[in-house]
């Protein structure tokens, strides 16, 4: 790849015959033979490049035509790559009046064996979410970069702190030892913004890893190293918007490349408008086409050239980096017809692949609309396999903090899980105690370790795919009112000189050590359990401060008791006689001790428990 880029830069700067034209951007930079979709659309950007006509002479590759926009600095070249095409370097000659002006080398590569049928994340996995800038600083030399506007300042809660890909790589053994099988970093691609660039959600180059994290090749090596540790990597993709520092903003490809291209118009953030059969068209348009903030221009995926660009960009990263999944940001804000097409295109290339969408809403009916298999009143067909289960996640702190009654506490959780009938596949939802957009769960539970354990136990044993945010395992705290800079705090031990080190245990409190050990035992056990991976969920109406549910797959069964009693309590077992089916003892999955089941189960104050039967 390095050779291809070098040759590309050489040809672009010199040209083959004359220096009247040059190509400043060619994307995607390379592609692969043997893809399911034989068509490829190249974006070429350079002064008056639309004046030129391309020619291609390579066995198995044909030119389908070109597309031009209102901006003469862009040329879109459509290629057909036949199944017979071989990996190698082709030449794209750009002609004017029959005279070659430029010759561009373009590399077609071979796919990895089994690439199309790669496996992905599912309920068998536990996902570790990190904000890379705040995780581990493995190379202080790239904390700031000459090409990047914002420099590192660890004292600034909303500034860049220096975490990078090298740091994540050094932490892979810790992540694996904790029991995680999937790693989800928030976006690593370039965010060349003057401020707030650390989080990664204001992309300025969709084909480049931010140099303050490392290089594209560093990212690919990270994925390979993670795979060797038994960890897949999920990439965070942003389809809705870009950062206003994106190179497009200096020379937009078309007059309809952005929504509200003439200037900032805010979104109304009303998610219901997409589903609302009574919604005013203006309100719906304001939701999907409005911008989050002035620094995040909203992309118009109804433009077919932009739509193609985004589809290809996603597939390029999957193939290039050998990804195990995609998490798509701010899902419902993009054009919904495009979203269906985007997911289908990805799954056509990778039939076993999983994509989880972020629909940050507390209403399960709204989430259900977006999942594959939904029978929607408007006929919308979504291809999206998974969504983040915000209805349950938002409810959990309220449930665990509330006093138990017939209308508050665990009954609310029971009722929310009972809403699973609205989903086409509730078992594919991603559930979590907190994430990068929420205050820390330990703080939300007023630093009650037993309630924290209950939250973690539920996350790991309910239906769906569990995800844990970095630092949760050592009881990271934050303000109760969401403060992004503070909740995305530095992971202890990720910087040289840190007095507390979660990797080694140095400086951790007794409670932090207990929490870390608890999660590690839980996740390592979870890897051995088919009951939580595939098992049916049966739950009982909460009573007496206990919420009991079972997960069962064939002969393996798990009994989970969430306990809100502040005093020692007895859970009568006669109610669960049919589920227990003469089972008289099981194993506490945390302590490993055998639990005898007599007439009742005796629990300590706020002690939640999971008992395995095999």
Protein Blocks (a to p, Z undefined) as FASTA:
>chain_A
ZZmmmmmmmmmmnopmbckbccfbdcdfbdcehiablcdcdddddehklmpccddddehi
acfbdcddfblkbccddddddfkbccddddddddeehiafbdcddddddddehklmpccd
dfkbccddddfklmcccblklmpcfkbmbdcdfklmkbcehiafklmmmmmmmmmmnopa
bdcdddfbdcddfbhklnopacfbfkbccfklocfklmmmmmmmmmmnopacdddddfkb
ccfkbfklmocfbfklbghklbccddehiaklmmmmkbcfklmmmmmmmcfblmlccddf
kbmklmmmmmmmmmmmmmmnopabdcdehkllpcfklmmmmmmmmmmmmmmbccdddddd
fbfklmmmmpghiacfklpacfbfbdcdfklmmmmmmmmmpccdfkgcjllmmmmmmmmm
mpmblmlpccdfbdfkbccfklmnoopaklmmmmmmmmmmmgcjddddehklnopacdfb
acfklmmcccehiaghiabdfknopopafklmmmmmmmmmmmmmmmmpmklmmpccdddd
deehiacddddehjbccdddddfbfbdcdddfklmmmmnnopabdcdfklopacdddfbc
cddehiacddddZZ
